[in-house]
Amino acid sequence: MPGIAIARVDWLDPRAVPLRDAMDAEMGSLYGPAMASRPPEDVEIIRKALAVDPSTVIATVLATVDGVARRRWVCGPGAGWAVVTAAIHPRTDAVTKAEVRMMTPR
């Protein structure tokens, strides 16, 4: 069984930044073609609505497996992804509860 760790990290944590960048790139390739047919003013409204202002982020939580952060973990044939839920104490930043649910493709 792999060692799973969940920790609160800074928004600019060098492990978190490339994960967000990769997600942005994936979402761009997924939704970009649909956006190309929309009027520029609609695209700007959508872009602003989806933008994240780091000053409004309450917590950045990073899950690692055996010390490594990745976007997806493949654990065997037919494996899907993990959904990680963490509760963090607001004053101490300690993880007070963590749940990992493995999701598999249907």
VMD Tcl script that draws the C-alpha trace (Angstrom):
set ca {
  {0.00 0.00 0.00}
  {1.49 3.37 -0.98}
  {2.15 6.06 1.63}
  {-0.44 8.82 1.11}
  {0.19 12.21 2.72}
  {-2.04 15.28 2.65}
  {-0.70 18.68 3.63}
  {-1.63 22.32 3.43}
  {0.91 24.14 1.26}
  {1.46 27.65 -0.03}
  {-0.30 28.64 -3.28}
  {3.15 29.01 -4.87}
  {4.47 25.66 -3.61}
  {6.74 24.38 -6.40}
  {4.83 21.08 -6.46}
  {1.39 22.72 -6.71}
  {2.13 25.27 -9.45}
  {2.89 22.74 -12.24}
  {-0.20 20.73 -11.28}
  {-2.40 23.82 -11.76}
  {-0.60 24.66 -15.01}
  {-1.20 21.14 -16.31}
  {-4.88 21.35 -15.35}
  {-5.20 24.70 -17.14}
  {-3.60 23.22 -20.27}
  {-5.89 20.19 -20.17}
  {-9.00 22.32 -19.71}
  {-7.84 24.59 -22.54}
  {-7.48 21.68 -24.93}
  {-10.79 20.21 -23.79}
  {-12.90 23.39 -23.96}
  {-10.81 25.52 -26.35}
  {-12.54 24.33 -29.53}
  {-15.97 25.25 -28.13}
  {-14.67 28.65 -27.05}
  {-13.29 29.36 -30.52}
  {-16.81 29.67 -31.91}
  {-18.01 32.10 -29.23}
  {-17.94 35.88 -29.58}
  {-14.83 37.47 -28.00}
  {-16.91 39.29 -25.38}
  {-18.39 35.94 -24.23}
  {-14.92 34.39 -24.05}
  {-13.72 37.29 -21.88}
  {-16.69 36.94 -19.52}
  {-16.06 33.20 -19.17}
  {-12.31 33.72 -18.72}
  {-12.90 36.22 -15.91}
  {-15.49 33.96 -14.24}
  {-13.07 31.01 -14.20}
  {-9.99 32.98 -13.09}
  {-8.74 32.26 -9.59}
  {-7.53 35.17 -7.49}
  {-4.91 33.65 -5.14}
  {-5.84 36.19 -2.45}
  {-9.29 34.55 -2.21}
  {-7.98 30.99 -1.83}
  {-8.60 29.68 1.68}
  {-6.25 26.70 1.43}
  {-4.09 24.88 -1.08}
  {-3.96 21.20 -0.23}
  {-1.48 18.82 -1.81}
  {-1.79 15.05 -1.77}
  {1.35 13.01 -2.34}
  {1.90 9.30 -2.76}
  {5.25 8.10 -1.47}
  {6.39 11.74 -1.42}
  {5.49 12.50 -5.04}
  {2.69 14.81 -6.22}
  {1.07 13.92 -9.53}
  {-2.15 14.79 -11.27}
  {-3.22 11.18 -11.69}
  {-2.24 7.94 -10.09}
  {-2.66 4.70 -11.98}
  {-2.56 1.79 -9.58}
  {-3.25 -1.08 -11.93}
  {-5.39 -2.22 -14.84}
  {-8.67 -0.35 -14.95}
  {-7.59 2.06 -12.21}
  {-9.10 5.50 -12.28}
  {-8.30 8.34 -9.94}
  {-8.46 9.23 -6.28}
  {-10.72 11.81 -4.71}
  {-9.06 13.31 -1.66}
  {-11.04 15.19 0.94}
  {-9.15 16.88 3.76}
  {-10.29 18.89 6.75}
  {-7.72 21.40 7.96}
  {-7.78 23.11 11.35}
  {-8.05 26.88 10.65}
  {-5.53 27.95 13.30}
  {-2.93 25.20 13.25}
  {-3.06 24.08 9.60}
  {-3.07 20.50 10.86}
  {-4.95 17.96 8.77}
  {-7.71 16.87 11.15}
  {-9.42 14.41 8.82}
  {-8.52 12.92 5.47}
  {-10.47 10.59 3.24}
  {-9.21 9.00 0.04}
  {-11.76 7.37 -2.24}
  {-10.54 5.48 -5.28}
  {-12.76 6.04 -8.31}
  {-12.72 3.58 -11.18}
  {-14.02 4.02 -14.71}
  {-17.46 2.59 -15.36}
}
mol new
graphics top color blue
foreach p $ca { graphics top sphere $p radius 0.5 }
foreach p [lrange $ca 0 end-1] q [lrange $ca 1 end] { graphics top cylinder $p $q radius 0.2 }
display resetview
